[in-house]
């Protein structure tokens, strides 16, 4: 299938995405589909954060634009392959044709179809370290536990949080309980 992908990307255009609000300015074209600054801004505002690039700099903007272009290329290829006549595909495409098409198709065709054998699982565990370190933070209620969890996930140091907030006997040691082997419990 011939596909025409004309990307009119330059440093100044991508920089203008953050500065100018020229909604109708075409920044890429896939076949007869034009991607405008407005489309780009809408995608970056409405797309779930887990699908967005980690940075909002020039490289991050280019990465998001690449995702948008790839989504359109996938749709063109699917239609060229005749999927547009397949009722199942039409229903699927209509449901997921928005900003989440790439992630939805990845989930549908890769993740859901991945089957691990017992041998693969065992080999994975053999590659893993056989020992672990265990630490805890003991707090009186679930609300405080949830708050501490969010702070730790946001980058707070677990050991420091345990020293400051834990009511357990190991608080002074940063909540450290000890080490053990996978498949055993600490005493």
N, C-alpha and C positions, 0 to 999 in steps of 0.2 A: 504494500500500500504506500502510495506516495503521500507524504505528509509535509505540509508547508508550515514550518515554524519560523516565524520572523520575530526575533526578540529585539526590540528597539531599546535596549538597556544601555545606559551609559552612566558614568558616575554622577553626572549632573542630573539626569532624570531620577535616579534613585534618591539622590539627596533632596530632590524636589518633593518626593513623597512625604518627607517629614516636614517640609517648609511650606510648600504651596498647596492649595486646595483646588487644583484644576481637575475636577471630577471626571471630565470627559476626555482628558489626555490619554491616548492609547500608549501603553507601555509594553505590550506584547500582543502577538497575534498568533493563534493556532488555527490553521485552516481559515474558515470565515469568522471565527469567534475572536472578538477583540477583548482584551483585558485592559480596563481603564484604571486610572488612579482611584476612582470611586469604587470599582470592584475590589481593588487591593485593600483600600481602607475598610470597606465593609467586611472583608474576609478577616482582617486583623482584629476588628472589633467584635465580630460575632463567633469566631472560631474558638472552640474549647482550648484553654491555655495549654493543655498537654500536647496539642498538635502544633502549637506555634513554636517558632525558633526560640532558642534560649536567650538570644540577644535581640535588641531592636536597632542595632547599628546597621551599617551598609551590608555587611555579610548576612545578617539575619533577615533583612528585607529581601535580599537576593534569594535566600533559601525559601522564604515564603512564596515568592514569585515562581520559583522552580516547582514548588508543590502545586500551585495553581495551574501552571502550564502542563505538568505531568497528568493532572486530573483530566484536563481537556484532551490530551493526546490519548489517554486510556479510553475515553468515551468515543473518540473518533475511530480508534482501532476496533472497539467492540461493535460499533455500528457497521463498519466496513466488513467485519467478519459475519454479519448477518444476525447478530444478537438483537437488533432492533425489531426483528420479526418474531422472536421467541417471547411468548407471553410472560414466562417466569422472569426473564431478564428485563423486560419492559417494566414490570411491577417493581423489581428490585431497583432498577435505575431511577424510576420515578420517586421511589421512597428515599433513596440516598444521593440524589444528584446534587445536593447542596454542597456546602464546604467540607462535608465529612465523607465524601465518596471514596477517597483513597484509603482512609482509615477503615471504613466499613468494608471495603473489598478485601483489604488485608486481613481483617478479622474473619470474614466469611470464607476466604479461599486459602488462607495460610494458617492462622491460629486455630480455627475450629477443626481443621483437617490434620493438624499435627498429632501424630500418634507415637507415643514413646513405648518402647518395649521394656520389659523388666531388665533385660541386659543393659540397655542404654541408661536406665535409672541407676542400676548398680555400678556401672562404669563411672557415672557422674559422681556418685558418692565416694567411690574410691579415689577420685581426683581431688575431692574436697579435703580440707584439713580434718584430722580425726580428733582434734581437741578444740575446746571453746573456752572463752572467759565469760563469766556471768556476773552481772551487776544489777542492782535494783534500787528503786526509789520508793520508799514507803510513805504514803500520805493518807490522811484520814478520810478523804472523800473522792468520789469519781470526778467531780468538777475540777478539783485541783490537779488530779492526775491528767485529765484531758488538757488542761492549760499547760502543764509542764511538757507533755508530749508535743504539743504544737511548738513550744519554744525550742525544744531539742531538734525537731524536724526542720525548724527555721535556721538552725545552726548553733544554738546554745550548746555549751560543753556539758555532756551528761554527768561527768564526774563532779564538776562545779555545782550543777543543779542538785545533785544528790547531797553534797556537803551542805548546801544552803537550806534545802527543803525537806530532806528525808528524815523520818522519825525512827528509822531502823537502826540497829546497833552498828551497822557497817557504814553509816553516813559519813563518819570522819575519814573513811578510806575511799570516799567517792562512790559508795554503794557496792564496792567490789565484794562478791561472795566467794570467788575462787574460780578454779578451772576444772574442767572435766572432760571426759571422752564422749563423743557422740554415741548416743544410745544408753547413757547412764545418767543418773540424777545425782546432784550434789547432796551431801548429808548435812 
